[in-house]
Each structure stands twice: as structure tokens, then as C-alpha cells.
């Protein structure tokens, strides 16, 4: 799905024009959206944090990689359909 399509779909959902299956992280971050009970969570592909082989030892790159990896792990519950992360 393209970003423009997602934006349009979210606008329609916020205007109460129907229901749609969207990533759990979107409904968790938007109080105007209500999760329908009984539907399984939308599956996510793995999230990889990558850097160029020549850059992974640069202190600022290593620090950011560690920071974003920890932040994503803390939000794992939200991505998996949990209420908080």
C-alpha cells in the first residue's frame, strides 16, 4: 500500500466512513480509531536496523543503532497488537 493510500484510508476511518484493517501501531497511537474485537492482529514483517559495514563502528552511528533497536524492542507489544508498549 502506498503512503497516499494509507493517508486517504485513515482520513476515511477518522470520518467514520467505514472499517479497515490497519497496522496495530496506528490504532494504538490514534484515539479516534477503535479496534474491532475478534480480528487477529495484522502481521508485520521483521524490522531490520542496518548500517553500512564501514560505518557501524562510528560512535554516533553505533549509538543511534543501539538507541533505535532498544526503542523498537520496547514497542514490540504495540506492533504485535498489544495496548501499550
C-alpha positions as CSV (number, residue, x, y, z in Angstrom):
1,X,0.0,0.0,0.0
2,X,1.3,3.4,-0.9
3,X,1.6,6.2,1.7
4,X,-1.1,8.3,-0.1
5,X,-3.5,5.4,0.0
6,X,-2.8,4.9,3.8
7,X,-3.4,8.6,4.4
8,X,-6.7,8.5,2.5
9,X,-7.8,5.4,4.3
10,X,-7.0,6.9,7.7
11,X,-8.9,10.0,6.8
12,X,-12.0,7.9,5.9
13,X,-11.7,6.0,9.1
14,X,-11.5,9.1,11.2
15,X,-14.6,10.5,9.4
16,X,-16.5,7.3,10.4
17,X,-16.9,6.2,6.8
18,X,-16.3,2.5,7.5
19,X,-13.9,0.0,8.8
20,X,-10.5,-1.1,7.6
21,X,-7.7,-3.3,8.6
22,X,-4.7,-1.2,9.5
23,X,-1.4,-1.9,11.4
24,X,-2.0,-2.1,15.2
25,X,0.6,0.6,15.8
26,X,-1.7,3.1,14.0
27,X,-4.8,2.4,16.1
28,X,-2.7,2.4,19.3
29,X,-1.4,5.9,18.5
30,X,-4.8,7.4,17.4
31,X,-7.5,7.7,20.0
32,X,-10.1,8.4,17.3
33,X,-9.7,4.8,16.0
34,X,-11.4,1.9,17.7
35,X,-10.1,-1.7,17.4
36,X,-12.7,-4.3,16.3
37,X,-12.7,-7.2,18.6
38,X,-12.2,-10.7,17.3
39,X,-9.9,-9.9,14.4
40,X,-6.3,-11.2,14.6
41,X,-3.6,-8.6,14.6
42,X,-2.2,-7.6,11.2
43,X,1.1,-9.4,10.7
44,X,4.3,-7.3,10.4
45,X,7.5,-8.2,8.6
46,X,10.7,-8.2,10.6
47,X,12.2,-4.8,11.2
48,X,15.9,-4.7,10.5
49,X,18.3,-2.0,11.7
50,X,21.1,-1.8,9.1
51,X,24.1,0.3,8.5
52,X,27.0,0.2,6.0
53,X,29.8,-2.1,7.1
54,X,32.3,0.8,7.0
55,X,30.1,2.9,9.4
56,X,28.9,0.5,12.1
57,X,31.9,1.4,14.4
58,X,31.5,5.2,14.0
59,X,30.4,6.2,17.5
60,X,27.4,8.3,16.5
61,X,26.1,5.6,14.1
62,X,26.7,2.8,16.8
63,X,24.9,5.0,19.4
64,X,21.9,5.6,17.1
65,X,21.7,1.9,16.1
66,X,21.6,0.9,19.7
67,X,19.1,3.6,20.6
68,X,16.6,2.7,17.8
69,X,17.0,-1.0,18.4
70,X,16.1,-0.6,22.1
71,X,13.2,1.8,21.3
72,X,11.7,-0.7,18.8
73,X,12.0,-3.6,21.2
74,X,10.2,-1.5,23.8
75,X,7.3,-1.0,21.3
76,X,7.2,-4.7,20.3
77,X,3.8,-5.1,22.2
78,X,2.2,-2.3,20.1
79,X,3.4,-3.8,16.9
80,X,2.0,-7.2,17.9
81,X,-1.4,-5.8,18.8
82,X,-1.0,-5.0,22.5
83,X,-2.4,-2.0,24.1
84,X,0.8,-0.4,25.3
85,X,4.5,-0.6,24.6
